[in-house]
């Protein structure tokens, strides 16, 4: 399932809103992520979607969402402990 331009625009708006309203440390870390990773974080943690649902929205497999999420969490942990 390919993301339409309209869906991409909506996802970007959602992510941008959360970046602007999140706490400063979190917003900087999120702002530095590539767009797909921002969408995963936004949909999983700000909107409470399951990995399966996020996968359907983004047009990828649930395994891909899991890998992206794991990579983001690892990167955030490294930054916090850094």
BELBELVEN-V278503 format. One line per field, one symbol per residue. phi: phi as a letter, one per 20 degrees, with the letter a starting at -180 (. if undefined). psi: psi as a letter, one per 20 degrees, with the letter a starting at -180 (. if undefined). A space follows every 10 residues. Layout:
# BELBELVEN-V278503
phi = ???
psi = ???
This chain:
# BELBELVEN-V278503
phi = .effffffff ffffffffff dffgffffff feffgffffg ffffdedmff fffggffemc effffgffff ffffffffff eg
psi = opprhggggg ggggggghgh irqgghhggg hiqqgghggg gghghhikqr hggggggikr rhgggggggg gggggggggh i.
